[in-house]
Amino acid sequence: MHYLLHAKEKYNFYLYAFVFMGNHYHLLLETTQPNLARIMHYINSSYTTYYNVKRHKSGHLFHGRYKSILVDKDSYLLELTRYIHLNPVRAKLVAKPEGYKWTSYHGYIKKGGDGYIDKEQVKRDIPLSPEQYKEFTMEGITGTHNPLKDVYAGFILGKTSFIKGKLAYLKQRVESKDFSFKGELTSPVGVSEIMKLIARKYGKDMAELRKLKNHPAQDKKVAIYLLKRYSNLSNAEIGEHFGLSYSSVSKAAGSLEKQLQSDKQLKKEIDDIVSRFKG
């Protein structure tokens, strides 16, 4: 499963849950950039190479396009992790989910995690102890509800308000005169361009931000967040620029992303910087 770690390092996404079955797999992840297609291509091609080398085979392993679903995190995240972790039990491969090797379930019931899921991110969104999560999962063994049956139009899973909001947003994007310009932001933005705009906004360049050794200041967190979301740098590469560890970069970006949900002034500042990309 090392290719999952490589994919996270390369494409900067949060991994909540996974299970690899005999002929398919499930991933529950949150992207920080509009690059899901590239993530899935990388994972599929990496695993195919690994499998073919190990088995002395050649050719494709996967046929057809992957299926992706947009999920209302507030309403379905917890339930989906349980659904994913109980796949091997429903397939009668094991009696209990901890008996299966190729799953992120171990990362939930072990206090130290498994090195694959983003433990800090999971803690923020699923505030259950290992014992509580294990009890919650075991309760699902006798249940019959499949959350994927609630998927709307084949690609949205959430409450009615969430679905209406996403559909309205998609309609607005398609009809907007700025749609083509926004589409350009799917391409990575240069590090120098981002840092030039940060310096113009906050009056500090990369070297000055690096000197802030303690908990990242707001302007430093903004720089980290924008580099993580819009550049093609990995967490480790961003950390090298600021003298931070991989996990510190992830934590700083996650903290600012959470702050954006309630801080309108900060959101306005970020939007202003982003609007100048490629401008």
Sequence and secondary structure as in RCSB ss.txt:
>XXXX:A:sequence
MHYLLHAKEKYNFYLYAFVFMGNHYHLLLETTQPNLARIMHYINSSYTTYYNVKRHKSGHLFHGRYKSILVDKDS
YLLELTRYIHLNPVRAKLVAKPEGYKWTSYHGYIKKGGDGYIDKEQVKRDIPLSPEQYKEFTMEGITGTHNPLKD
VYAGFILGKTSFIKGKLAYLKQRVESKDFSFKGELTSPVGVSEIMKLIARKYGKDMAELRKLKNHPAQDKKVAIY
LLKRYSNLSNAEIGEHFGLSYSSVSKAAGSLEKQLQSDKQLKKEIDDIVSRFKG
>XXXX:A:secstr
 HHHHHHHHHH EEEEEEEE SS EEEEEEESSS HHHHHHHHHHHHHHHHHHHHT  S S  S     EE HHH
HHHHHHHHHHTHHHHTTS SSGGG SSBTHHHHHSTT  SSS HHHHHHH    HHHHHHHHHHTTT    GGGG
 BTTTEES HHHHHHHHHHHHHHHH TTHHHHHGGGS   HHHHHHHHHHHHS  HHHHHT  SS  HHHHHHHH
HHHHHSS  HHHHHHHHT  HHHHHHHHHHHHHHHTT HHHHHHHHHHHHTTT 
